[in-house]
Amino acid sequence: MNPNAAPPILPVPNAEVPAQDQPRRLFLKQLAGAGAVALAMAEGLGALPEAAPRAQAAEYVSRRPAPADRRFTSPAVEAEIRRVAGLIADPELAWVYANCYPNTLDTTVEVGLAGGRPDTFILTGDIPAMWLRDSSAQVWGYLHLAKDDAALQRLYRGLIGRHARSILIDPYANAFARDPGAKSPLWWVAQDGTTMRPGVAERKWEVDSLCHVVRLAWGYWRATGDVAPFDAEWRRAAQAIVATFRTEQRKNGTSPYRFLRNTTNPADTLMLNGMGAPTRKVGLIHSMFRPSDDACVYPFLVPANIFAVQALRWLAQIAGTVLHDATLANDALALAAEVEGALARNGRIGDGANGVWAYEVDGFGNALFMDDANAPSLSSLAYLGCVPRNDPLFRRTEARCWSTANPYFFAQGGHEGIGGPHVGLGMIWPMSLMIHAMTSDDPRIVATCLAQLKTSHGGTGFMHEAFEAGNPTHYTRPWFAWANGLFGELVIDLAARMPRVLAVPPALRPG
């Protein structure tokens, strides 16, 4: 299925059930046969799974929309596509990169005005709503180009403003409608037992939603020096972020947030009448859902709390330097220090040189170790800028995540990577491979990740939400802009950091 062919929402194979009328986890998988695959290593740089499908040279025709049909065009992005593609020796890899990197701009961006100021709304792809997390991550890979591209600057100003207005509608919501006065466009939220305000598409409380918003605002400011987005409205949204994090420490044992959904899937609702599992209040921030939109087992989601510590410090930099608001800056820094201390006391499994971060804890001493491909994950902490790349605690944790100690680490048929419960067992998320490659300094690991990614597109020329280990033509979400953008980000990172991996095509060794 060509994700560029259907504006703005993709159809799916079952014509009786349109994509906008299906929950995220129920989108139909694209199925096709594939033989067994075996991963080989060649020339120290990695290799493709041998029986995996790959496009033929004659098929390397751009899958992008025609220029007149693209939703947004950036001269700097077009130049970057040409520059980096010219560094890639493998024609199929270059083709996938050129399709994926601009996919958010080509297919998901809507620009306009709100109150005379730029306004940008960004779809996730095949779902007609804007997730705070996804929209922030989808455009992260263009930040390094924004300083010299007026079109991109307008996009970022509009998105930062839209984020602020969305948070002021409801800081607990994870997704928003295009029209801030409209009901949710998502049918599956219609009977949710929570307070749904106009403009809210879904109201799953996820700490990382607000963290991603801050990360993008800070990243844009650092990349461009532009202070235009940071107006009184943004200040109020920043104050709401800090206040919501404090409220969700639940030091007095209460919260205004409740969420219930009538569903047979326990990951889509919360226990105890919508409050979630019990916790001992230790200073950590409760996150009732993970970045996958699945409910937490234990409400202290450790990678989200680590992300919150860094996001609060970024927020404090903007508050102090741009807004000249010492009160907001100091409040954010004080909360960051408090959460950091609570993490040190409660967020780990094991001690000293054997310790690793837990994935979730409850403050009573119970801990869950696993990892989920969605960022923030334990594996993504260095990529997100929350910890140094060489931090020993992070490296021990990452190694455990990429092992059978993680129940959502899958290795089969020449593929290995991390998935999560969201789409089922045996399904690897390409996102996990991209982040693993961007946080690795070992060319063999990087090239092996790249080789697996090259085989995961199932002949479409695009990345997907997940693919079956050993059968990459069985995948979910043919139009998933975050994964596409992250793949482009990976290739640009490698062009600067490990150009030889791109300059030497992944080789095959006979089975």
C-alpha positions in Angstrom: 0.0 0.0 0.0 1.4 3.4 -1.0 1.1 5.7 2.0 1.3 8.8 -0.2 -1.7 7.9 -2.3 -4.6 8.8 0.0 -4.8 12.2 1.5 -5.2 12.6 4.4 -6.2 9.2 5.8 -5.2 5.9 4.4 -7.7 3.2 3.5 -7.1 -0.3 4.8 -7.8 -3.6 3.0 -11.2 -4.1 4.7 -13.2 -1.4 2.8 -16.1 -1.8 5.2 -14.1 -0.5 8.1 -12.3 2.7 7.3 -9.0 3.5 9.0 -10.5 6.4 11.0 -13.0 3.9 12.5 -10.5 1.5 14.0 -8.5 1.8 17.2 -4.8 2.0 16.9 -4.1 -1.6 17.9 -6.8 -2.9 15.5 -5.4 -1.5 12.2 -5.1 -4.4 9.8 -1.7 -5.9 9.2 -0.4 -6.1 5.7 0.2 -9.8 5.0 2.4 -11.6 2.5 4.5 -14.7 2.4 8.2 -14.8 3.1 10.7 -17.5 3.6 12.9 -18.2 6.5 15.7 -15.7 6.9 19.2 -16.1 8.4 21.3 -13.2 9.4 24.9 -13.3 8.3 27.8 -11.1 9.1 30.1 -10.0 6.3 33.2 -7.8 6.2 32.6 -6.8 9.8 29.8 -4.5 8.8 26.7 -6.7 8.9 24.5 -8.2 6.3 20.9 -8.5 5.1 18.7 -11.4 6.2 19.2 -13.5 3.1 15.6 -14.5 2.2 14.1 -11.2 3.0 12.2 -9.4 0.2 13.9 -6.5 -1.4 12.8 -4.2 -4.2 14.5 -4.5 -7.6 16.5 -1.6 -9.1 13.7 -0.9 -11.6 11.4 -0.3 -8.7 13.4 2.4 -7.1 11.0 5.1 -8.2 10.2 7.7 -5.6 7.1 6.9 -3.5 6.7 10.5 -2.5 3.6 12.5 -3.6 4.1 14.6 -6.7 5.5 18.0 -5.8 2.1 19.7 -6.3 0.5 17.3 -3.8 3.0 17.6 -1.0 1.6 19.3 2.1 4.7 21.2 3.0 8.0 21.9 1.2 11.3 22.9 2.7 14.2 23.8 0.3 16.6 22.8 3.1 15.1 19.4 3.5 15.2 18.8 -0.3 18.9 19.7 -0.4 19.6 17.5 2.6 17.9 14.5 0.9 20.1 15.0 -2.2 23.3 15.5 -0.1 22.8 12.4 2.1 21.4 10.1 -0.6 24.6 10.8 -2.5 26.7 9.3 0.3 24.8 6.0 0.4 26.3 3.2 -1.7 23.3 0.9 -1.6 20.6 2.0 -4.0 17.7 0.4 -2.1 18.8 2.0 1.2 19.1 5.4 -0.6 15.6 4.9 -2.0 14.1 4.1 1.4 15.8 7.1 3.0 14.6 9.5 0.3 11.1 8.2 0.7 11.1 8.3 4.5 12.9 11.4 5.6 10.4 13.9 4.1 7.3 11.8 4.8 6.0 14.0 7.7 6.3 17.1 5.6 4.9 15.4 2.5 1.9 13.9 4.0 1.0 15.0 7.6 1.5 18.8 8.0 -1.2 21.4 7.9 -0.2 25.0 8.3 -2.4 28.0 8.9 -3.0 30.9 11.3 -4.4 31.1 14.8 -5.0 34.5 16.2 -2.8 36.0 13.5 0.1 33.7 14.5 1.5 30.6 12.7 -0.3 27.4 13.5 0.8 23.9 12.6 -1.2 20.7 13.0 0.6 17.3 12.4 -1.2 14.0 11.9 0.5 10.8 13.1 -0.1 9.4 9.6 -3.0 7.0 9.5 -4.9 8.3 12.5 -6.8 11.6 12.1 -5.4 13.3 15.3 -2.2 14.9 16.6 -0.4 13.2 19.4 1.8 15.6 21.4 4.6 13.0 21.5 4.5 11.9 17.9 4.2 15.4 16.4 7.2 16.5 18.4 9.3 13.5 17.4 8.2 13.6 13.7 9.9 16.9 13.1 12.9 16.5 15.3 15.1 15.4 12.4 14.7 18.7 10.6 15.9 20.9 13.4 19.5 21.1 12.2 18.2 22.7 9.0 15.8 25.3 10.5 18.2 28.1 11.1 18.6 28.8 7.4 15.1 27.8 6.2 12.3 30.3 6.8 9.6 27.8 5.8 10.8 25.4 8.5 10.9 28.2 11.1 7.3 29.0 10.4 6.4 25.3 10.8 8.1 25.1 14.2 6.7 28.3 15.4 3.2 27.1 14.5 3.7 23.7 16.1 5.2 25.1 19.3 2.2 27.4 19.6 -0.3 24.6 18.8 1.3 22.5 21.5 1.0 25.3 24.1 -2.7 25.9 23.2 -3.3 22.1 23.4 -1.8 21.8 26.9 -3.9 24.8 28.0 -7.0 22.9 26.9 -6.0 19.8 28.9 -2.5 18.9 30.2 -3.6 15.3 30.8 -4.5 14.6 27.1 -2.2 12.8 24.9 -3.8 13.6 21.5 -5.8 16.5 20.1 -8.3 17.2 17.3 -7.5 19.5 14.4 -10.4 21.8 15.4 -9.8 22.9 19.1 -13.5 23.4 19.5 -14.6 20.0 18.1 -15.3 16.6 19.6 -12.7 13.8 19.2 -12.5 12.3 15.7 -11.7 8.9 17.3 -14.7 6.7 17.7 -13.1 4.5 20.3 -13.0 7.3 22.9 -16.7 8.1 22.8 -17.6 6.2 26.0 -14.4 6.8 27.9 -14.9 7.5 31.6 -12.8 10.7 31.8 -13.4 14.4 31.3 -13.3 15.0 27.6 -13.1 18.7 26.7 -13.6 20.1 23.2 -10.4 19.7 21.2 -9.2 16.6 23.0 -8.9 13.5 20.8 -7.8 11.1 23.5 -7.1 11.6 27.2 -4.5 9.0 28.3 -2.2 10.6 30.9 1.4 10.0 29.8 4.2 12.0 31.4 6.2 11.8 28.2 3.7 13.8 26.2 4.6 16.9 28.0 8.3 16.0 28.0 8.4 15.7 24.2 6.7 19.1 23.9 9.5 20.7 26.0 12.2 18.8 24.2 11.0 20.2 20.8 10.7 23.7 22.1 14.1 23.6 23.6 15.7 22.0 20.6 14.2 24.6 18.3 15.5 27.4 20.4 19.0 25.9 20.7 19.1 25.2 16.9 17.9 28.6 15.7 18.1 31.2 18.6 14.6 32.1 17.6 12.6 33.3 20.7 9.4 34.2 18.8 7.4 31.1 20.0 8.0 31.8 23.6 5.1 34.2 24.4 2.7 34.6 27.3 0.7 31.6 26.1 3.8 29.4 26.0 4.7 30.6 29.5 1.2 29.6 30.8 1.6 26.2 29.2 5.0 25.8 30.8 3.6 26.7 34.2 0.8 24.1 33.6 3.4 21.4 32.8 5.2 22.0 36.1 2.0 22.2 38.0 0.7 18.9 36.5 3.9 17.1 37.2 3.6 18.2 40.8 0.0 17.2 41.1 0.8 13.8 39.7 3.4 13.2 42.4 0.2 12.7 44.4 1.8 13.5 47.7 -1.6 13.9 49.3 -2.8 10.7 47.7 -5.2 12.3 45.3 -5.4 13.3 41.7 -8.1 14.8 39.5 -7.3 12.3 36.8 -9.5 9.2 36.2 -9.7 7.0 33.1 -12.0 4.1 32.3 -12.7 2.5 29.0 -15.2 -0.3 28.3 -12.9 -2.8 26.7 -11.8 -6.4 26.8 -8.2 -5.2 26.6 -6.8 -4.5 30.1 -4.0 -2.3 28.7 -6.7 0.2 27.5 -8.2 1.0 30.9 -7.1 1.6 34.5 -7.9 -0.5 37.6 -9.4 0.8 40.9 -12.2 2.8 39.3 -9.9 4.6 36.9 -7.1 5.5 39.4 -4.6 2.8 38.4 -2.5 0.5 40.6 -1.7 1.7 44.2 1.6 3.4 44.9 3.6 4.6 47.9 4.1 8.3 47.3 7.9 8.7 47.1 8.2 11.8 44.9 8.0 10.1 41.5 5.5 11.3 39.0 2.6 8.9 38.2 2.2 8.1 34.5 -0.9 6.0 34.0 -0.1 5.1 30.4 3.1 4.3 28.6 4.3 6.1 25.4 2.7 3.1 23.5 -0.7 4.3 24.9 -0.8 1.0 27.0 -1.6 1.2 30.7 1.3 0.9 33.1 1.5 -2.1 35.4 3.1 0.1 38.1 2.3 3.8 37.7 5.9 5.1 38.3 7.2 4.7 34.7 10.9 5.1 35.2 12.1 6.2 31.7 9.3 8.8 31.7 10.4 10.1 35.0 14.0 10.3 33.9 12.8 12.1 30.8 10.8 14.5 33.0 13.9 15.4 35.0 15.7 16.5 31.8 12.6 18.2 30.3 12.2 20.3 33.5 15.8 21.4 33.2 15.3 22.3 29.6 12.2 24.2 30.6 14.1 26.0 33.2 16.7 27.2 30.7 14.0 28.7 28.5 12.2 30.2 31.5 15.4 31.8 32.8 17.1 32.9 29.6 14.2 33.7 27.3 11.3 34.4 29.5 13.3 36.0 32.3 11.1 34.2 34.8 13.2 33.2 37.7 10.2 31.8 39.6 9.3 29.4 36.9 12.9 28.4 36.3 13.5 27.7 40.0 10.3 25.8 40.4 11.2 23.5 37.5 14.7 23.0 38.8 13.5 22.2 42.3 11.0 19.6 40.9 13.7 18.1 38.7 16.0 17.6 41.7 13.2 16.1 43.7 12.3 13.5 41.1 16.0 12.7 40.4 16.5 11.9 44.0 13.4 9.8 44.1 14.6 7.9 41.1 18.0 7.2 42.8 16.1 5.8 45.8 13.3 3.9 44.1 14.0 3.4 40.4 16.7 0.8 40.2 17.0 -3.0 40.4 20.1 -4.2 42.1 23.0 -2.1 43.6 26.3 -0.7 42.6 28.0 -2.2 39.5 25.2 -4.7 39.1 22.3 -2.2 39.2 20.0 -1.4 36.3 17.1 0.9 35.8 13.7 -0.7 36.3 11.0 0.0 33.7 8.2 0.5 36.3 8.0 0.6 40.1 5.3 1.3 42.6 7.3 2.8 45.6 6.5 -0.3 47.7 9.6 -2.1 46.5 8.0 -3.9 43.5 9.6 -3.5 40.2 9.0 -4.6 36.6 11.9 -5.1 34.2 11.2 -4.9 30.5 11.5 -2.4 27.7 9.1 -1.2 25.1 10.2 0.2 21.7 8.3 3.5 22.1 10.4 6.4 23.4 11.0 7.2 26.1 12.1 3.7 26.7 15.1 2.5 28.8 17.0 2.0 25.6 16.3 5.5 24.3 17.5 7.5 27.3 20.8 8.4 25.7 19.2 9.2 22.3 16.7 11.6 24.1 19.6 13.4 25.8 18.6 12.2 29.3 21.9 10.5 30.1 25.4 10.6 28.6 26.0 7.9 26.0 28.8 6.4 28.1 26.9 6.4 31.4 27.6 2.9 32.9 24.1 2.6 34.4 22.5 3.3 31.1 24.8 0.9 29.2 24.1 -2.0 31.7 20.4 -1.3 31.4 20.5 -1.1 27.6 22.4 -4.4 27.4 19.8 -6.1 29.6 17.0 -4.7 27.4 18.6 -6.2 24.3 18.6 -9.7 25.9 16.2 -12.4 26.9 15.8 -10.7 30.2 13.4 -8.4 28.4 10.2 -10.3 27.6 9.7 -8.0 24.6 13.0 -8.7 23.0 12.4 -10.9 20.0 15.0 -12.8 18.0 13.8 -15.1 15.2 14.6 -15.8 11.6 17.6 -13.5 11.4 15.9 -10.5 13.0 16.3 -9.3 16.5 14.9 -6.2 18.2 12.5 -4.8 20.8 8.8 -4.6 20.5 6.1 -4.3 23.2 2.7 -5.6 24.2 0.9 -3.1 22.0 0.8 -5.2 18.8 1.7 -8.6 20.2 4.6 -11.0 20.7 7.2 -11.6 18.0 6.7 -8.1 16.5 9.8 -6.0 16.3 9.4 -2.2 16.1 11.9 -0.7 13.6 12.1 2.3 16.0 14.0 0.1 18.4 16.6 -0.8 15.8 17.0 2.9 14.8 17.6 4.1 18.4 19.9 1.1 19.1 22.0 2.2 16.0 22.0 5.8 17.0 23.3 5.0 20.5 25.9 2.5 19.5 29.5 3.3 18.6 30.2 -0.2 17.3 30.1 -0.2 13.4 29.1 -3.9 13.4 26.0 -3.3 15.6 25.1 -0.2 13.6 25.4 -2.0 10.2 23.4 -5.0 11.4 20.6 -2.7 12.6 20.7 -0.9 9.2 20.6 -4.2 7.3 17.6 -5.3 9.2 15.8 -2.0 8.7 16.5 -2.3 5.0 14.6 -5.5 4.9 11.7 -4.4 7.1 9.9 -2.2 4.6 8.1 -5.1 3.0 8.6 -3.7 -0.5 6.8 -0.4 0.3 9.9 1.8 0.7 8.7 3.1 4.1 9.2 2.1 7.7 6.3 0.7 9.7 5.1 0.5 13.3 6.2 -3.2 13.7 7.1 -6.2 11.6 7.2 -9.9 12.4 10.6 -11.3 13.3 11.6 -13.5 10.4 8.7 -12.3 8.2 9.1 -8.6 7.5 6.2 -8.5 4.9 3.9 -9.0 7.9 3.8 -5.5 9.4 1.5 -3.0 11.1 0.7 0.6 10.1 1.8 1.3 6.5 1.7 5.0 7.1 3.5 5.8 10.4 5.3 9.1 10.0 7.3 9.0 13.3 9.1 5.8 12.2 9.8 7.2 8.7 11.2 10.4 10.2 13.3 8.6 12.7 14.8 6.4 9.9 15.8 9.6 8.1 17.3 10.9 11.3 19.4 7.7 11.7 20.8 7.9 8.2 21.8 11.6 8.6 23.4 10.7 12.0 25.4 8.0 10.3 26.4 10.2 7.4 28.1 12.4 10.0 29.3 9.8 12.5 29.9 6.6 10.6 30.0 7.4 6.9 31.8 4.1 6.1 28.7 2.2 7.1 26.7 4.0 4.4 29.6 3.9 1.9 29.9 0.1 2.0 26.7 -1.7 0.9 25.6 -4.4 3.4 26.9 -7.6 1.9 25.4 -11.1 1.7 27.1 -14.3 2.4 25.7 -17.5 0.9 23.8 -19.5 3.5 
